[in-house]
Every structure is written in C-alpha cells, then in structure tokens.
Amino acid sequence: MKIVFVHQNFPGQFLRLAQTFVAEGHEVVALGMVRQCALPGVKYHPYQPVPGPEDPQHEARFSPVVPRLRRAYGVAHKARELARQGFEPDIVVVNTGWGENLFLKDVWPKARHVAYFEYYYRAKGQDLDFDPEFPVTNEEVIWRLRLKNSMQLGALDAADVAVAPTRYQRDTFPDYLHDRLAIIHDGIDTKRLVPNPAIGLQIGDHGPRLSRQTPVVTYVTRNIEPMRGAHIVFKSLPYLLDIHPDLQVVIIGGKGNSYSGQAPGGKSWYDHFVSKIDRPVDWSRVHLLGNLPYEQFVKVLQVSSAHIYMTYPFVLSWSSIEAMALECRIVASDTEPVREIITDGVNGRLFPFFDHRALAERVRETLEDKEKSAAMAKEARRIAVEHYDYETVCLPKWREFLGIR
C-alpha cells in the first residue's frame, strides 16, 4: 500500500508506524517541515509554509489560525506536486495539531484520510483554569483557544476517520464527537524498556555515582514549567531531602517553554520556581541534567527508587507509561489523565496536585515500604505490557483501524 504520514516535525508520533510499514514493503511517504528525515526507506518531502498575512503587532492574537493556514497551504502545494507526478496514496495520516490536513482530501480524494487528534481546549475544567497560582487574566487567551478548536473541527470535517491516543484526550472533545474518535495509543517498546536492578549511573564528571542501593528520586519533563507540575516538585525539594541524608534528586528537563508560556518578570520558569522555595535546599544533592539522549533517560529511570510524574489535566506524557514499563515506583499527581493509567495503591501512589508536602510524604512511603512499592511497580509493568506495548497491542489496533493487513 501507499501510505503518507504528515507531521510538521516528522516523525513525531508516527515513528514506529512508519518503520513498521517500511519494513513490510509498503511505500511510505512523509511530508514535514524538517529539512531531512533519517528514517531509512521513507520517501520524505519537506515543505515550506506559504507566505501569509501576519501583522507583527498582532501575531500572538492570530497565531492559532494564521500559521496553521500557512502550513495547510504549504503542505497541500507539495502534495499537489506529487499528485501531478502521478502519486496517489491509499492512506493519509496527519497529526491535526498544526493545521496540515485541511486541504489534503481535495488533493488526494481517493485516499482514506486519518486525523490524529491530541487535545481539545476548554475555558473551564481542564488545563486553562486549573492552577490558581497562574490564573488567566486576559480573556483573549480563551479566544485563542477557541480559534485552535475551530481548526480542530475543520480538521475533523476534512477526515474520513479520526483517532486519539487516550480516553482522556478523546473525552476533551465535545460529547457529540466521541463516537467519531477511536482510541489507540502510539505504543511503547516494552521489550526494550525493562528494569535493570544492576544499573549504575555517573552524574557528570565529578558528581555521585548512583545505583539502586542509593535512594534516588527522579522527575522528568520536557521543560521545567507549570504544566507538568515542576513548581510543585521544586517546592517539595527541602522535604524530599529531609527523608534520608543520602537521598539524591535527579531532574530531567530543559529550561525553555513547551506548554506554559512565559514566566513572570522575564525570568525562566526554573529561576522563578527556585525563588519560591520556602526553605534552604542542599543543591549538591539535586542534579539538573537538562534534556538527555533517550538511552540516558532510560538509565535514569532504571536507577530510580521513586519516580515523580505530574501533569495538569492535559495530554498524557509518553514518559509516564515508559516509567511503568521500567517498573518505576511511581508517585503521581491525582489528575484525570493520570488516573487513566495509575490506580492509587495498585500500581502507584497518587497525591493532590498542589500539595508539595503530600508529594514528599508519598515518596517517603514509597522508599520505606519497599515490598509494597516493588509489588506495585511490577503491576505497573504488567499494565504497560498488556495495554500499551506497541508490537503486541497497539500495532494490531492500528492495522485494523487503517485497514492494513
């Protein structure tokens, strides 16, 4: 079959599917904005957004629409070039978050068009009004979210079928659309992601060497910012370090912005959070590693004694399920996306999102009750393998959904 994947930052969520279908002999074509694609066998075609009507004075106001329309036109022009050369795909799969699928059905009308959706925004009850520490004071923020949603609805109209990776993400969409969205996770490689009790990890050139014999608390986020609860983790640091004199905290994450906008006062979110800690911190026991290569990320989680995962009511991170596969002792925020994968006392421990002392107490329980924590970690891996393994669970669902045997 001829299969097209479209993602402005290809491969994104489509990495494993693209690799699988190439290996099976399908013709896999990809369109994106990155210059080159390093996936062997994928016929990659970069595109450029078309010029648009940006006004620098009002760019932020119209950013939910204008850049998406520019991408939609740009990728459609590239697709039209391919169509004029005689290329007609059987399936076109598009991550809709960037506007790219709007016109592709008109270019390739015979193909089955699949829309991959991540999130539908709301003014109330999800991430926007969740955190009282960072309230929304500009109503135009809400207007911009409605513009984003209008693009999502247009993307749904331009698709034959649609899919979201988790039940929570599907349920952010209006009730009347739920029947139109299948739920299929991207999947993780549980054969590769396995616990390793013998692992050791050197922190930098002069830092400590960590092992499973040392109490190590880990926290992972793409960037240190509120959406993934970094401010709560930083407030908890003095209380975490009080648990044991040898305890080490390892934080993976950059100092940029992914989801949470700009920090107050022109600071980085990291500097802002550090300034809000209410007690002294022994920073020699807190290790900020930035963004790590994937293999190093895995080693950090393998050495973890207690792993913190936090999120607003928002898109669930891949790392949360990867941590389950690695048999991490998980301490997580009691928020709706998390409750889809973690049941308190069964495969992890939950705590109220804003209670940094409760976070530290749950970590203490995790470290002290080793037998119970180990049993819950094994249950977490069982759930990851049985529900989220790419090869045995998710790929068969994708095959059926896409009609690829």
C-alpha positions as CSV (number, residue, x, y, z in Angstrom):
1,M,0.0,0.0,0.0
2,K,1.0,3.6,-0.4
3,I,0.9,5.4,3.0
4,V,1.5,9.1,3.7
5,F,2.3,10.5,7.1
6,V,2.2,14.3,7.6
7,H,3.7,16.0,10.7
8,Q,5.5,19.3,10.7
9,N,8.1,17.8,12.9
10,F,8.1,14.4,11.3
11,P,8.2,11.6,12.5
12,G,6.6,12.7,15.8
13,Q,4.1,10.1,16.9
14,F,4.4,8.2,13.6
15,L,8.0,6.9,14.1
16,R,7.2,3.3,14.9
17,L,4.3,3.0,12.4
18,A,6.5,4.4,9.6
19,Q,9.3,2.0,10.4
20,T,7.0,-1.0,10.6
21,F,5.3,-0.3,7.3
22,V,8.6,0.3,5.5
23,A,9.9,-3.0,6.8
24,E,6.8,-4.7,5.5
25,G,7.4,-3.4,2.0
26,H,4.7,-0.7,1.9
27,E,5.6,2.6,0.1
28,V,5.9,5.1,2.9
29,V,5.9,8.8,2.0
30,A,6.2,11.6,4.6
31,L,5.7,15.4,4.5
32,G,7.0,17.8,7.1
33,M,8.9,21.0,7.8
34,V,12.1,19.5,9.0
35,R,14.8,19.6,6.3
36,Q,15.7,15.9,6.3
37,C,14.3,12.6,7.5
38,A,16.7,10.0,8.9
39,L,14.3,7.1,8.7
40,P,15.6,4.5,6.1
41,G,13.1,3.7,3.4
42,V,10.8,6.7,4.0
43,K,10.4,8.9,0.9
44,Y,10.5,12.3,2.6
45,H,9.3,15.6,1.1
46,P,9.9,18.8,3.1
47,Y,7.5,21.6,2.5
48,Q,7.5,25.3,3.4
49,P,4.5,27.3,4.7
50,V,3.2,29.7,2.1
51,P,3.5,33.5,2.8
52,G,0.7,34.7,4.9
53,P,-0.9,37.9,6.2
54,E,1.0,38.2,9.5
55,D,1.0,41.5,11.2
56,P,3.9,41.6,13.8
57,Q,1.8,43.8,16.1
58,H,-0.9,41.2,16.3
59,E,0.9,38.0,15.6
60,A,0.1,36.4,19.0
61,R,-3.6,37.2,18.6
62,F,-3.9,35.3,15.4
63,S,-1.3,32.6,16.0
64,P,-3.8,29.9,16.4
65,V,-5.0,30.3,12.8
66,V,-2.6,32.1,10.5
67,P,0.5,29.7,10.9
68,R,-1.8,26.7,10.6
69,L,-3.3,28.0,7.4
70,R,0.2,28.7,6.1
71,R,1.2,25.1,6.8
72,A,-2.1,23.8,5.4
73,Y,-1.4,25.6,2.1
74,G,2.2,24.7,2.0
75,V,1.7,21.0,2.5
76,A,-1.2,20.9,0.1
77,H,1.0,22.6,-2.6
78,K,3.7,19.9,-2.0
79,A,1.0,17.2,-2.1
80,R,-0.3,18.6,-5.4
81,E,3.2,18.4,-6.9
82,L,3.3,14.7,-6.0
83,A,-0.2,14.2,-7.4
84,R,0.7,15.8,-10.7
85,Q,3.7,13.4,-10.8
86,G,1.2,10.5,-10.6
87,F,1.4,9.7,-6.9
88,E,-1.9,8.6,-5.4
89,P,-1.8,7.3,-1.8
90,D,-4.1,4.7,-0.3
91,I,-3.9,6.2,3.2
92,V,-3.0,9.7,4.5
93,V,-2.4,10.0,8.3
94,V,-2.0,13.5,9.7
95,N,-1.4,15.0,13.2
96,T,-4.0,17.7,13.1
97,G,-2.5,20.0,15.7
98,W,-0.6,22.0,13.1
99,G,-3.4,22.6,10.6
100,E,-1.8,20.4,7.9
101,N,-4.8,18.2,6.8
102,L,-7.3,20.9,5.9
103,F,-6.8,20.6,2.1
104,L,-5.2,17.2,1.5
105,K,-8.5,15.4,0.9
106,D,-9.1,17.7,-2.0
107,V,-5.7,16.9,-3.4
108,W,-6.0,13.1,-2.9
109,P,-9.7,12.4,-2.9
110,K,-9.4,8.7,-3.4
111,A,-7.3,8.1,-0.2
112,R,-8.5,7.2,3.2
113,H,-7.8,10.3,5.4
114,V,-6.9,9.7,9.0
115,A,-6.9,12.6,11.5
116,Y,-4.7,12.1,14.7
117,F,-6.0,14.4,17.4
118,E,-4.2,15.2,20.7
119,Y,-6.4,17.7,22.6
120,Y,-9.5,19.9,22.5
121,Y,-9.2,23.0,24.6
122,R,-11.8,24.3,27.1
123,A,-12.1,27.5,29.1
124,K,-13.2,25.6,32.2
125,G,-12.4,22.3,33.7
126,Q,-9.1,21.4,32.0
127,D,-5.6,22.9,32.0
128,L,-6.5,26.6,31.4
129,D,-8.2,27.3,34.8
130,F,-6.6,24.5,36.8
131,D,-3.8,26.3,38.6
132,P,-4.7,29.2,40.9
133,E,-1.0,30.2,41.1
134,F,-1.0,31.1,37.4
135,P,-4.5,32.4,36.6
136,V,-5.6,33.5,33.2
137,T,-6.2,37.3,33.4
138,N,-6.6,38.0,29.7
139,E,-9.8,36.8,28.1
140,E,-8.2,36.8,24.7
141,V,-6.3,33.7,25.8
142,I,-9.6,31.9,25.8
143,W,-10.5,33.4,22.4
144,R,-7.2,32.0,21.0
145,L,-8.1,28.5,22.3
146,R,-11.5,28.8,20.6
147,L,-9.6,29.6,17.4
148,K,-7.5,26.5,17.9
149,N,-10.6,24.4,18.4
150,S,-12.2,25.8,15.2
151,M,-9.1,24.5,13.4
152,Q,-9.6,21.1,15.0
153,L,-13.2,20.9,13.9
154,G,-12.2,21.8,10.4
155,A,-9.6,19.0,10.5
156,L,-12.3,16.6,11.6
157,D,-14.5,17.6,8.8
158,A,-11.7,17.0,6.3
159,A,-11.0,13.4,7.6
160,D,-12.7,10.1,6.9
161,V,-11.8,8.7,10.3
162,A,-10.2,10.1,13.5
163,V,-8.2,8.8,16.4
164,A,-6.9,10.0,19.8
165,P,-4.2,8.2,21.9
166,T,-6.0,8.0,25.3
167,R,-9.5,8.0,26.6
168,Y,-9.0,11.3,28.5
169,Q,-7.7,13.0,25.3
170,R,-10.7,11.7,23.4
171,D,-13.1,12.9,26.1
172,T,-11.8,16.5,25.9
173,F,-13.7,16.8,22.7
174,P,-17.5,17.6,22.8
175,D,-19.7,14.6,23.6
176,Y,-21.3,14.5,20.2
177,L,-17.9,13.8,18.6
178,H,-16.8,10.9,20.8
179,D,-18.3,8.3,18.5
180,R,-16.1,9.6,15.7
181,L,-12.8,9.3,17.5
182,A,-11.2,5.9,18.1
183,I,-8.8,5.4,21.0
184,I,-5.5,3.9,20.0
185,H,-2.2,4.7,21.8
186,D,1.0,5.2,19.9
187,G,2.5,2.3,21.9
188,I,5.9,1.8,23.7
189,D,8.6,-0.8,23.3
190,T,8.2,-2.9,26.4
191,K,10.9,-5.4,25.3
192,R,13.4,-2.6,25.2
193,L,12.1,-0.8,28.3
194,V,12.9,-3.3,31.1
195,P,14.0,-2.9,34.7
196,N,17.7,-3.3,35.4
197,P,18.5,-3.6,39.2
198,A,22.2,-3.7,38.5
199,I,22.3,-0.4,36.7
200,G,24.8,2.3,37.8
201,L,24.9,5.9,36.7
202,Q,27.6,8.5,37.0
203,I,26.3,12.1,37.4
204,G,28.7,14.3,35.4
205,D,32.5,14.2,35.8
206,H,32.5,15.0,39.5
207,G,29.1,14.1,40.7
208,P,28.0,11.0,42.7
209,R,27.6,7.5,41.2
210,L,24.1,6.4,41.7
211,S,22.7,2.9,41.9
212,R,19.7,1.1,43.2
213,Q,21.4,0.9,46.6
214,T,21.1,4.7,46.9
215,P,17.7,6.4,47.4
216,V,17.2,8.3,44.1
217,V,14.1,10.3,43.4
218,T,13.5,11.1,39.7
219,Y,11.4,13.6,37.9
220,V,11.1,14.0,34.1
221,T,9.6,16.8,32.0
222,R,10.3,18.2,28.5
223,N,10.8,21.7,30.0
224,I,10.7,22.9,33.6
225,E,7.3,24.7,33.7
226,P,3.9,24.6,35.4
227,M,2.0,22.3,33.0
228,R,3.9,19.2,34.3
229,G,4.0,20.4,37.9
230,A,7.6,21.5,38.1
231,H,6.7,24.2,40.5
232,I,5.3,21.7,43.0
233,V,8.3,19.5,42.6
234,F,10.7,22.4,43.4
235,K,8.6,23.4,46.4
236,S,8.9,19.8,47.7
237,L,12.7,19.6,47.4
238,P,13.6,20.5,51.0
239,Y,11.0,18.0,52.3
240,L,12.3,15.3,49.9
241,L,15.9,15.8,51.0
242,D,14.8,15.5,54.7
243,I,13.7,11.9,54.1
244,H,17.2,10.5,54.1
245,P,20.6,12.0,54.3
246,D,21.9,10.1,51.3
247,L,18.8,10.8,49.1
248,Q,19.6,12.2,45.7
249,V,17.1,14.0,43.4
250,V,17.6,13.8,39.6
251,I,15.6,16.1,37.3
252,I,15.5,15.7,33.6
253,G,14.2,18.7,31.6
254,G,15.2,21.8,29.8
255,K,14.8,25.5,30.8
256,G,12.7,26.5,27.7
257,N,8.9,26.6,27.2
258,S,6.8,23.9,25.8
259,Y,3.2,24.5,27.0
260,S,3.1,27.2,29.7
261,G,4.0,30.4,28.1
262,Q,6.5,32.9,29.6
263,A,7.4,33.0,33.3
264,P,6.6,36.2,35.4
265,G,9.1,39.0,35.4
266,G,11.0,37.9,32.3
267,K,12.7,35.0,34.2
268,S,12.9,31.4,33.2
269,W,10.4,29.2,34.9
270,Y,13.4,27.4,36.6
271,D,14.6,30.7,38.2
272,H,11.0,31.6,39.2
273,F,10.4,28.2,40.8
274,V,13.7,28.3,42.7
275,S,12.8,31.8,44.1
276,K,9.6,30.3,45.6
277,I,11.1,27.5,47.6
278,D,10.4,28.3,51.3
279,R,13.4,26.5,52.9
280,P,17.1,26.1,52.0
281,V,18.0,23.3,49.6
282,D,21.2,21.3,49.5
283,W,21.8,21.7,45.8
284,S,24.7,19.2,45.9
285,R,22.0,16.5,46.2
286,V,19.8,17.9,43.4
287,H,21.0,17.1,39.9
288,L,19.6,19.1,37.0
289,L,20.5,17.1,33.9
290,G,18.7,19.1,31.2
291,N,17.3,17.1,28.2
292,L,19.1,13.8,27.8
293,P,19.5,11.4,24.9
294,Y,16.9,8.6,25.1
295,E,19.3,5.9,26.3
296,Q,20.5,8.1,29.2
297,F,16.9,8.9,30.0
298,V,16.1,5.2,30.3
299,K,19.1,4.7,32.6
300,V,18.0,7.4,34.9
301,L,14.6,5.8,35.3
302,Q,16.2,2.3,35.8
303,V,18.2,3.7,38.8
304,S,15.1,5.4,40.3
305,S,13.8,4.5,43.7
306,A,10.8,6.7,43.5
307,H,9.7,8.4,40.2
308,I,7.5,11.6,40.3
309,Y,5.1,12.2,37.4
310,M,2.8,15.3,37.4
311,T,0.6,16.9,34.9
312,Y,-2.3,19.4,34.7
313,P,-5.5,18.0,33.1
314,F,-3.7,17.8,29.7
315,V,-2.1,15.4,27.3
316,L,-0.5,12.4,29.0
317,S,3.3,12.1,28.6
318,W,4.8,9.1,26.9
319,S,7.3,9.1,29.8
320,S,4.6,8.1,32.3
321,I,3.9,4.8,30.5
322,E,7.6,4.3,29.8
323,A,8.2,4.6,33.6
324,M,5.6,2.0,34.2
325,A,7.3,-0.4,31.8
326,L,10.6,0.1,33.6
327,E,9.0,-0.9,36.9
328,C,9.4,2.6,38.4
329,R,7.9,3.2,41.9
330,I,5.6,5.9,40.7
331,V,4.3,8.8,42.8
332,A,1.9,10.9,40.6
333,S,-0.5,13.8,40.7
334,D,-4.1,12.8,41.3
335,T,-5.3,14.3,38.0
336,E,-7.6,12.8,35.4
337,P,-5.1,11.9,32.7
338,V,-3.0,10.1,35.4
339,R,-6.0,8.2,36.8
340,E,-6.4,6.6,33.4
341,I,-3.1,4.7,33.9
342,I,-2.4,4.8,37.7
343,T,-4.7,3.5,40.4
344,D,-3.7,4.6,43.9
345,G,-2.3,1.8,45.9
346,V,-2.4,-0.7,43.0
347,N,0.3,0.4,40.6
348,G,1.5,3.7,42.1
349,R,0.7,6.3,44.7
350,L,-1.3,9.5,44.0
351,F,-1.3,12.8,45.8
352,P,-3.2,16.1,45.5
353,F,-1.5,18.1,42.7
354,F,-0.9,21.3,44.7
355,D,0.2,19.6,48.0
356,H,4.0,19.5,47.9
357,R,4.2,18.1,51.4
358,A,1.9,15.3,50.5
359,L,4.2,14.6,47.5
360,A,7.2,14.3,49.8
361,E,5.2,12.1,52.2
362,R,4.1,9.7,49.4
363,V,7.8,9.5,48.3
364,R,8.7,8.6,51.9
365,E,6.1,5.8,51.9
366,T,7.5,4.6,48.6
367,L,11.0,4.4,49.9
368,E,10.2,2.9,53.3
369,D,7.6,0.3,52.3
370,K,9.9,-1.4,49.8
371,E,7.9,-4.6,49.5
372,K,4.6,-2.9,48.7
373,S,6.3,-0.5,46.3
374,A,8.0,-3.3,44.5
375,A,4.7,-5.1,44.1
376,M,3.0,-2.0,42.7
377,A,5.9,-1.5,40.3
378,K,5.5,-5.0,38.9
379,E,1.8,-4.3,38.5
380,A,2.6,-1.1,36.7
381,R,4.8,-3.0,34.2
382,R,2.1,-5.6,33.7
383,I,-0.4,-2.9,32.8
384,A,2.1,-1.3,30.4
385,V,2.8,-4.6,28.7
386,E,-0.8,-5.7,28.4
387,H,-2.3,-2.4,27.3
388,Y,0.4,-0.2,25.7
389,D,3.0,-2.5,24.1
390,Y,3.5,-1.3,20.5
391,E,4.1,-4.7,18.9
392,T,1.5,-6.9,20.6
393,V,-1.3,-4.4,21.5
394,C,-1.2,-1.1,19.7
395,L,0.1,-2.1,16.2
396,P,-2.7,-4.7,15.7
397,K,-5.2,-2.0,16.6
398,W,-3.6,0.4,14.1
399,R,-3.6,-2.2,11.4
400,E,-7.3,-2.8,11.8
401,F,-8.1,0.9,12.0
402,L,-6.0,1.7,8.9
403,G,-7.1,-1.3,7.0
404,I,-3.5,-2.6,6.6
405,R,-3.0,-6.4,6.9
